[in-house]
């Protein structure tokens, strides 16, 4: 299967999805069992007519969903999952569309109401230091009249890390770049909201520091009130 035309197209998602479908077809055609090895990146690159970086990205995506596993110096292998489930999951992955800003906001709010509660219960002194540093960086930028979207999100990522839940932390890391892009695109926060954000961040930090999970959740909910309203008025 040659896809040179797609390789030159602007829509890298289409190229990646075509490669993913090609990998699925290859697994089925060769009747590869769990634990069996896929052809090398070089061979897949030549077979599909795309660059090795595109092959690598497609493999990494399938690894993320647990369908492939890569071993250093050994290669890429089919994960321990039945072929029917593997085919169904790959079809679902191909159908996934880029998330809307609204869905990103909803996901972020749901995650952070959980992470902030866990952070209040589990935070360490090191976690508090990181959260405080992010809060200080945000405050400094806002008071200087500068854009502080990235510092804002670093504050929230520090809270996710303090939750002690690596899965939630990973999800936050995944959606953060897209959130930054959309914040800048839609100009979500004005100066007044940014300054109000300082007080809200301080209240969240205080609740985490004093290990009051319900209060931390309440303060985070209040912090997201304007963002949630903005999202549904888009």
C-alpha positions as CSV (number, residue, x, y, z in Angstrom):
1,X,0.0,0.0,0.0
2,X,1.6,3.3,-1.2
3,X,0.4,6.6,0.2
4,X,2.9,9.1,-1.2
5,X,0.1,11.6,-2.0
6,X,-1.1,11.6,1.6
7,X,2.4,12.0,2.8
8,X,2.6,15.3,1.0
9,X,-0.8,16.5,2.3
10,X,-1.1,19.1,5.0
11,X,-3.4,17.0,7.1
12,X,-0.9,14.9,9.1
13,X,-3.8,13.3,11.0
14,X,-5.0,11.7,7.9
15,X,-1.6,10.4,7.1
16,X,-1.1,9.1,10.6
17,X,-4.6,7.4,10.6
18,X,-3.8,5.8,7.2
19,X,-0.5,4.4,8.6
20,X,-2.4,3.1,11.7
21,X,-4.9,1.4,9.5
22,X,-2.0,-0.1,7.5
23,X,-0.4,-1.5,10.6
24,X,-3.8,-3.0,11.6
25,X,-4.1,-4.6,8.2
26,X,-0.5,-5.9,8.4
27,X,-1.2,-7.5,11.8
28,X,-4.3,-9.2,10.4
29,X,-2.6,-10.2,7.1
30,X,0.4,-11.8,8.8
31,X,-1.9,-13.2,11.5
32,X,0.5,-11.8,14.2
33,X,-0.2,-13.1,17.7
34,X,0.3,-11.2,21.0
35,X,4.0,-10.8,21.7
36,X,5.0,-11.2,18.0
37,X,7.2,-8.6,16.4
38,X,6.3,-6.0,13.8
39,X,8.6,-5.2,10.9
40,X,11.1,-2.4,11.6
41,X,10.4,1.3,11.3
42,X,12.5,1.3,8.1
43,X,10.6,-1.5,6.6
44,X,7.2,0.0,7.5
45,X,8.4,3.4,6.1
46,X,9.3,1.8,2.8
47,X,6.1,-0.3,2.7
48,X,3.7,2.7,3.3
49,X,5.8,5.3,1.5
50,X,6.1,7.7,4.4
51,X,8.9,9.0,6.6
52,X,10.1,7.1,9.6
53,X,9.0,9.9,11.9
54,X,5.4,9.4,10.8
55,X,5.7,5.6,11.4
56,X,7.2,6.4,14.8
57,X,4.3,8.7,15.7
58,X,1.7,6.1,14.6
59,X,3.5,3.5,16.7
60,X,3.7,5.8,19.7
61,X,-0.1,6.5,19.5
62,X,-0.8,2.8,19.4
63,X,1.6,2.3,22.3
64,X,-0.3,4.9,24.3
65,X,-3.5,3.0,23.9
66,X,-1.8,-0.2,25.0
67,X,-2.0,-2.0,21.6
68,X,1.7,-2.1,20.9
69,X,4.8,-2.3,23.1
70,X,8.3,-1.2,22.1
71,X,11.5,-2.6,23.6
72,X,14.8,-0.8,23.3
73,X,17.2,-2.6,20.9
74,X,14.5,-5.2,20.2
75,X,11.7,-3.6,18.2
76,X,7.9,-3.2,18.4
77,X,5.6,-6.0,19.4
78,X,1.8,-6.7,19.4
79,X,0.5,-6.2,23.0
80,X,-1.2,-9.0,24.9
81,X,-4.7,-8.4,23.5
82,X,-6.9,-10.5,21.3
83,X,-7.2,-9.6,17.6
84,X,-10.9,-8.8,17.8
85,X,-10.4,-6.3,20.6
86,X,-7.3,-4.9,18.8
87,X,-9.2,-4.3,15.6
88,X,-12.1,-2.7,17.3
89,X,-9.9,-0.4,19.4
90,X,-7.9,0.7,16.3
91,X,-11.1,1.5,14.5
92,X,-12.2,3.7,17.4
93,X,-8.8,5.4,17.5
94,X,-9.0,6.3,13.8
95,X,-12.5,7.7,14.3
96,X,-11.3,10.0,17.2
97,X,-11.6,13.7,16.2
98,X,-9.6,16.6,17.6
99,X,-11.3,17.8,20.8
100,X,-13.2,21.0,20.8
101,X,-12.4,23.8,23.2
102,X,-15.6,23.0,25.1
103,X,-14.7,19.4,25.6
104,X,-11.2,20.3,26.7
105,X,-12.6,22.7,29.3
106,X,-15.1,20.0,30.6
107,X,-12.3,17.4,30.8
108,X,-10.0,19.8,32.6
109,X,-12.6,20.8,35.2
110,X,-13.6,17.2,35.9
111,X,-9.9,16.2,36.3
112,X,-9.0,19.2,38.4
113,X,-11.8,18.8,40.9
114,X,-10.4,15.4,41.6
115,X,-6.7,16.2,41.5
116,X,-7.1,19.2,43.9
117,X,-8.9,17.1,46.4
118,X,-6.2,14.4,46.2
119,X,-3.5,17.0,46.4
120,X,-4.9,18.4,49.6
121,X,-4.8,14.9,51.1
122,X,-1.4,13.8,49.7
123,X,0.8,16.8,49.1
124,X,4.3,16.8,50.3
125,X,6.5,19.7,51.3
126,X,8.2,19.4,47.9
127,X,4.8,19.6,46.2
128,X,3.9,22.8,48.1
129,X,7.2,24.4,47.1
130,X,6.5,23.7,43.4
131,X,2.9,24.9,43.6
132,X,4.1,28.1,45.4
133,X,6.7,28.7,42.8
134,X,4.1,28.5,40.0
135,X,1.8,30.8,41.9
136,X,4.5,33.3,42.4
137,X,5.4,33.2,38.7
138,X,1.8,33.7,37.7
139,X,1.3,36.6,40.2
140,X,4.5,38.4,38.9
141,X,3.4,38.1,35.3
142,X,-0.2,39.3,35.9
143,X,1.0,42.3,38.1
144,X,3.4,43.3,35.3
145,X,0.5,43.3,32.8
146,X,1.9,40.3,30.9
147,X,0.2,37.2,29.5
148,X,0.3,34.5,32.2
149,X,-1.6,31.6,30.5
150,X,1.4,29.3,30.7
151,X,2.1,30.2,34.3
152,X,-1.5,29.6,35.2
153,X,-1.4,26.1,33.7
154,X,1.9,25.3,35.3
155,X,0.2,26.1,38.7
156,X,-2.6,23.6,37.8
157,X,0.0,21.0,36.6
158,X,1.8,21.3,39.9
159,X,-1.4,20.5,41.7
160,X,-2.0,17.5,39.4
161,X,1.5,16.2,40.3
162,X,0.8,16.7,44.0
163,X,-2.3,14.5,43.6
164,X,0.0,11.5,43.5
165,X,-2.2,10.0,40.7
166,X,0.1,9.5,37.7
167,X,-2.8,8.7,35.3
168,X,-4.6,12.0,36.1
169,X,-1.3,13.8,35.8
170,X,-0.7,12.3,32.4
171,X,-4.1,13.4,31.2
172,X,-3.4,16.9,32.3
173,X,-0.1,16.9,30.5
174,X,-1.8,15.7,27.3
175,X,-4.5,18.4,27.2
176,X,-2.4,21.3,28.4
177,X,-0.8,22.2,25.0
178,X,-4.2,22.3,23.3
179,X,-5.6,24.4,26.1
180,X,-2.8,27.0,25.8
181,X,-3.4,27.2,22.1
182,X,-7.1,27.8,22.6
183,X,-6.7,30.3,25.4
184,X,-4.6,32.4,23.1
185,X,-6.9,31.9,20.2
186,X,-10.1,32.9,22.0
187,X,-8.5,35.5,24.4
188,X,-10.3,33.9,27.3
189,X,-8.9,35.8,30.2
190,X,-9.0,39.6,30.5
191,X,-6.9,41.7,32.9
192,X,-9.5,41.8,35.6
193,X,-10.1,38.0,35.5
194,X,-6.3,37.4,35.6
195,X,-6.0,39.6,38.7
196,X,-8.9,37.8,40.3
197,X,-7.1,34.6,39.5
198,X,-4.3,35.6,41.9
199,X,-6.7,35.6,44.9
200,X,-8.3,32.4,43.7
201,X,-5.0,30.6,43.2
202,X,-3.9,31.7,46.7
203,X,-7.1,30.3,48.2
204,X,-6.6,27.0,46.4
205,X,-3.0,26.9,47.6
206,X,-4.0,27.6,51.2
207,X,-6.6,24.8,51.2
208,X,-4.0,22.3,49.8
209,X,-1.4,23.5,52.3
210,X,-3.8,23.1,55.2
211,X,-4.9,19.7,53.9
212,X,-8.6,20.6,53.6
213,X,-9.8,18.5,50.6
214,X,-13.4,19.7,50.5
215,X,-12.4,23.4,50.8
216,X,-9.8,22.9,48.0
217,X,-12.4,21.4,45.7
218,X,-14.8,24.3,46.5
219,X,-12.2,26.9,45.8
220,X,-11.2,25.2,42.5
221,X,-14.9,25.1,41.5
222,X,-15.2,28.8,42.2
223,X,-12.0,29.4,40.2
224,X,-13.5,27.7,37.1
225,X,-16.9,29.4,37.2
226,X,-16.1,32.1,34.7
227,X,-14.2,29.7,32.4
228,X,-17.2,27.3,32.3
229,X,-19.6,30.2,31.5
230,X,-17.3,31.4,28.8
231,X,-17.0,28.0,27.3
232,X,-20.8,27.6,26.9
233,X,-21.2,31.1,25.4
234,X,-18.8,30.3,22.6
